[in-house]
Amino acid sequence: MKVLVIIPAYNEEKNIIKTVESLKTVKLKNHTLDYVVINDGSCDNTKKVCIENNFNLIDLPFNLGIGGAVQTGYKYAYYNNYDIAIQFDGDGQHDAFYITALIEEIENGNDIVIGSRFISDLSTFKSTRIRRVGINFLSWLIKKVTGKKIYDPTSGFRAVNKKIIHLFADNYPSDYPEPDTIVTIIKKDFKVSEIPVKMHERANGQSSISLMKSVYYMIKVSLAIIIASLSTKKGND
């Protein structure tokens, strides 16, 4: 089976080398593990660092945002016939050690597997208090509209199978897509699971989500979740 790690990166010149190098620690049996860095119009030296280190790189000419960058990775996975795709942030917060566990959950019949900070005490870094309040609200809202409890709906550490690769390559939300896509996937009767993972605090740089953006995020994502729950047709054909 072919596995692709999709690494969206925006202004990650200080983190991207460590992020890509961490993938070398992943040992898989009977699988080929590849990666692609999606440079999302960075205005620092992310592109230069990737080229100097011969990283597999797609360089977007301007900033598309996280949704556009990740969808670019899914399109790459689809057109290159990958069996599994894994989202893996370029800021170093995700731990490559858990990639094997994500893949195993896909092989066990799940369509999408989410790496969660909140279903065990593995991860001491669980984001800021105000963001945890927001995450808990989104978790409650998703349960309300789908009937399924998702403990870490904003996690960008996810693995999907070939069917979801095709779905996401064709249609993926542009802004803050994780909670939105979870609702769509559940409503389409795909199998969703969560596994405990450890996440790390960002070593360098700053998150693009400020306090004001967090408020905007909560309003927009809440509306997107409700709309997705009402507009998504049942069935995964």
PyMOL commands that set and color helices and strands:
alter all, ss='L'
color gray80, all
select helices_A, chain A and resi 16-25+46-52+65-79+96-107+129-146+162-170+177-187+211-231
alter helices_A, ss='H'
color red, helices_A
select strands_A, chain A and resi 2-9+32-40+57-60+84-87+112-116+158-160+192-196
alter strands_A, ss='S'
color yellow, strands_A
deselect
rebuild
show_as cartoon
